[in-house]
Amino acid sequence: MASGITREAVLKGMRAALRLQRDLGLDRGEARGQRVDVFGAIYKENVPLLFRKLEPLLGAYLREDGNPGILLTTRRPLGQQRFTAAHELGHHILNHDPHADDDRILRRSPDMARDYMHLPPAEQEADAFASYFLVPDWLIGTLMRRHGWTTHHLQDPGTVYQMALRLGASYRATLYALVRNKVIGAGVRQQLAKAQPAALKRSLVADLSLETTQNIDVWHLTERDEGTVIEAGRDDLFVVKLREDSNAGYLWNFEELEQAGFAILKDGREQVAEGVIGAPTIRHILARAGHATAHGTYTLWERRPWAPNDDPKQWSFDYRPVYTHDAGLFRPFSRQASGAR
């Protein structure tokens, strides 16, 4: 297959992705700073989305008697599920024939033409659609500004992993998107690709024994995540590090998290500046949501216990649990949050 067809297919998929983002308002207002809700997009397109224990298939696009449908496996991490969902949505938006996909869709990239030379145009188009729809250029820019991440920071695999969580993409897909946006070069991508996400997760919770990391992500949250939407798997872990003026009597309180069902697994402090009297500390907790923890906006307060209204500080985040490892029909998030699955 000629390389010109690859370019034409990539452009067609990219344009379809940008058009759908615009039609759904994903590139405007508050949505511009949040990961793309690919499952919600499928729902808004009136395409039933069904999770099943598929193996070895990752997903499939169906059409029976003119009625479309999408199947997704429950047996893959959330980032891979989201990419597969975007790929199948691309088949629908681009009016392709029904198709079943295995993990080969995870091992190729529209930025690497040699991977596409022998693929049918429909697969090239669906891959390009998924890449641009799931990881739009403007979202990468928004996250870099919010977190103060520079091109230098994004040469660290741990930082790339944290960006991948906020994008809702796999580590590998995030690397390709960073190359596409010229944030890193192809050589840096090759070096970063040697890092194993499992090892990155374990390094964040080095003193916690994890039997497996397959369906667990580890979020490193700081003040820069104020107000952010965190769509997390129900077994995810949260390493929260907040500056605390404990020497002035200000302490962070985690009662609201505990009342909501979060378990505080560890709680400690780190010195910001060793040996400096009166220097602030970093309050460092490790938390895990309970299976009954509901969708909601949770607020932490840093206060003086004896004067709680004296210049308190707050930090909040919007927690949205996802249930993509349970078999069943996808429902809008509001119903998921109330326990309907």
Helices and strands as residue ranges (DSSP letters): H 3-24, G 29-33, H 38-44, E 49-52, E 59-64, E 67-73, H 78-93, E 99-101, G 103-106, G 113-116, H 121-134, H 137-147, G 153-155, H 157-167, H 171-180, H 186-192, H 197-204, E 218-221, G 223-225, E 229-233, E 237-244, G 246-248, E 251-253, H 255-259, E 263-271, E 281-288, E 296-303, E 313-322, E 328-329, H 333-337
